C-alpha cells in the first residue's frame, strides 16, 4: 500500500524497498470549470540538480522538448495537451542505478503553458498529485496529493527525489511559483 505524504514530509524510497531500481513518477491533475475560451495545457518538467541545487547544463532539464536526461536514466514519456481522463497525465521513467553521480536531486514540477496569456493559474486546477510506482510489480509506493492551496501561481514544484548516502529519498514540496516555467528555469540555473 502506498505511503500518503503531506507537504514537507520526507520518506525513504530505496531503503524501505531494497533492490528498487526502475520507477515511474506519475503526475496528474484536473482543471476546474473554466470559461476563458482557452484550453488548459499543464506540463511536467524535471530538473536534474547538482549539490548546489542547479542544473549543470540544458541536458539536465527534461521536458516536452527534451524527453531524456541523465545519460538516459530519466525519460519523460511525452506531453499530454489536455489532461483529460483518469490516471496519470504525464509520466517519467527513472533508472535510479544509472542516474549520474553528479545528480544530487531530481525536482519534479508542473507548469501551466502560456498561463499569463491565457489568464490561467493553479487556483483553477484541482486533484493535483505526484506518485511513484515500482516498475517491477506496478505497486504504487508513494503518493502526494497537493491539495487546493494555490491561487495565482502558474508553476508548482511538487517534489524531489534526492540522494541520502547510497539511498534515494522523496521530499513532498508542493511549493507554488509565479512566473511559470521561466522562473523555475532561472532558479535552477539555466537561461530562460
matplotlib code that plots the C-alpha trace (Angstrom):
import matplotlib.pyplot as plt

x = [0.0, 1.3, 2.6, 0.5, 2.6, 1.8, 3.5, 7.1, 7.2, 10.2, 10.3, 12.9, 12.4, 15.1, 15.9, 12.3, 12.2, 15.5, 16.5, 14.3, 15.9, 13.3, 10.5, 7.8, 6.9, 3.4, 1.8, -1.9, -4.4, -7.9, -9.0, -12.0, -14.8, -13.3, -14.9, -11.9, -12.2, -8.7, -7.6, -5.6, -2.2, -0.2, 3.3, 5.5, 9.2, 12.1, 15.3, 18.4, 20.3, 23.8, 24.7, 24.2, 20.7, 21.4, 21.4, 24.8, 23.5, 20.4, 20.6, 19.6, 16.3, 13.8, 10.5, 8.3, 11.0, 13.8, 12.4, 15.7, 18.3, 20.9, 22.6, 19.2, 18.4, 15.5, 12.9, 9.8, 7.1, 5.6, 3.4, -0.3, -2.0, -5.4, -5.1, -8.4, -9.2, -8.3, -4.9, -1.5, -1.5, 2.3, 4.9, 8.7, 10.6, 13.8, 16.5, 17.9, 21.0, 22.0, 21.4, 24.8, 26.6, 26.8, 22.9, 22.1, 18.4, 15.7, 13.0, 9.5, 7.4, 4.1, 3.6, 0.7, 1.7, 1.1, -0.6, -0.2, -1.5, -4.5, -5.2, -4.8, -3.4, -3.3, -6.4, -8.2, -6.6, -7.7, -6.7, -3.0, -0.8, 2.6, 3.1, 6.0, 5.4, 7.7, 8.1, 8.9, 5.4, 3.3, 2.9, 2.3, 4.9, 4.4, 1.6, 1.4, -1.9, -1.1, -4.5, -6.1, -3.7, -2.9, -4.4, -2.4, 0.6, 1.5, 4.1, 4.5, 7.5, 5.6, 8.5, 12.1, 13.9, 17.3, 20.3, 20.9, 24.2, 23.7, 19.9, 17.2, 14.5, 11.5, 10.5, 6.9, 7.4, 4.2, 5.6, 4.0, 5.7, 4.6, 6.3, 5.6, 8.3, 10.6, 11.0, 11.8, 14.4, 16.2, 16.0, 17.6, 20.5, 19.5, 18.8, 15.1]
y = [0.0, 3.4, 5.9, 9.0, 12.1, 15.6, 18.8, 18.9, 15.2, 13.2, 9.4, 6.7, 5.2, 2.7, 1.8, 0.6, -1.0, -3.0, -3.7, -0.9, 0.4, 1.3, 3.6, 5.7, 9.1, 10.0, 13.4, 14.2, 17.0, 18.1, 21.6, 23.2, 24.6, 27.5, 29.8, 31.6, 30.2, 28.6, 25.0, 24.2, 22.7, 21.6, 20.3, 18.3, 19.3, 17.6, 19.3, 17.2, 19.2, 19.1, 19.6, 23.4, 22.9, 23.9, 22.2, 21.7, 22.3, 22.3, 18.5, 18.4, 20.0, 17.2, 18.4, 18.0, 19.3, 17.3, 14.0, 12.4, 13.4, 12.0, 9.9, 8.2, 7.4, 9.9, 9.7, 11.8, 9.7, 12.7, 15.8, 15.4, 18.5, 18.2, 16.4, 14.7, 11.2, 9.2, 8.3, 9.9, 12.8, 12.6, 10.1, 10.0, 6.7, 6.7, 4.1, 5.1, 3.0, 4.8, 8.4, 10.1, 10.7, 14.4, 14.5, 15.0, 15.8, 15.3, 18.0, 17.4, 20.5, 21.2, 24.4, 25.9, 26.5, 30.2, 30.8, 34.6, 35.0, 32.7, 34.2, 30.8, 29.7, 26.9, 28.2, 26.7, 23.3, 20.6, 17.0, 17.5, 14.7, 13.0, 9.3, 6.9, 3.4, 0.4, -0.7, -4.3, -5.0, -1.9, -1.1, 2.5, 3.2, 6.9, 9.4, 13.1, 14.9, 18.6, 19.8, 23.1, 25.6, 27.5, 30.7, 32.9, 30.5, 29.3, 26.7, 24.2, 22.3, 19.1, 17.1, 16.0, 12.7, 13.2, 11.2, 10.4, 8.5, 5.5, 5.7, 7.7, 9.6, 11.6, 15.1, 16.3, 20.0, 21.5, 25.0, 27.4, 30.0, 32.9, 33.4, 29.9, 27.7, 30.7, 31.5, 27.8, 27.6, 30.7, 29.5, 26.2, 27.9, 27.9, 30.6, 31.2]
z = [0.0, -0.9, 1.7, 1.5, 2.2, 3.5, 2.4, 3.7, 4.6, 3.6, 3.2, 2.3, -1.1, -1.7, 1.9, 2.5, -0.9, -1.3, -4.9, -6.2, -9.5, -12.1, -11.1, -12.8, -11.4, -12.5, -12.2, -12.6, -12.4, -13.3, -14.3, -12.8, -14.8, -16.7, -19.2, -20.6, -24.1, -23.9, -23.4, -20.2, -21.1, -18.0, -18.4, -16.1, -16.2, -14.4, -13.3, -12.6, -9.9, -8.6, -4.9, -5.2, -6.5, -10.1, -13.4, -14.9, -18.5, -20.7, -20.9, -17.2, -18.0, -19.1, -20.6, -23.6, -26.0, -24.3, -23.3, -21.9, -19.4, -17.1, -19.8, -20.5, -16.8, -16.8, -19.6, -20.0, -21.8, -23.6, -23.4, -22.6, -24.1, -22.3, -19.0, -19.7, -18.5, -15.4, -14.2, -14.7, -17.1, -17.7, -16.6, -16.1, -16.2, -14.0, -13.6, -10.2, -10.5, -13.7, -12.6, -12.9, -9.5, -10.3, -9.9, -6.3, -6.6, -9.2, -9.0, -10.4, -11.4, -13.1, -15.0, -17.0, -20.6, -21.7, -18.3, -18.4, -21.9, -21.2, -17.7, -16.1, -12.7, -10.2, -8.5, -11.5, -11.1, -8.7, -7.7, -8.5, -7.3, -7.8, -7.2, -7.5, -8.9, -8.7, -12.4, -11.4, -10.0, -10.7, -7.0, -6.0, -3.4, -2.6, -3.3, -2.5, -3.2, -3.4, -2.2, -3.2, -1.6, -4.7, -6.2, -8.6, -9.0, -12.5, -11.6, -8.7, -7.5, -6.5, -5.0, -5.2, -5.3, -3.5, -2.6, 1.1, 1.2, -1.1, -0.8, -2.5, -0.6, -1.7, -0.3, -0.8, -1.5, -3.0, -3.4, -5.8, -8.1, -10.1, -13.5, -14.8, -16.3, -17.0, -13.3, -12.5, -15.3, -13.9, -10.3, -11.3, -13.0, -16.7, -19.3, -19.9]

ax = plt.figure().add_subplot(projection="3d")
ax.plot(x, y, z, "-o")
ax.set_aspect("equal")
plt.show()
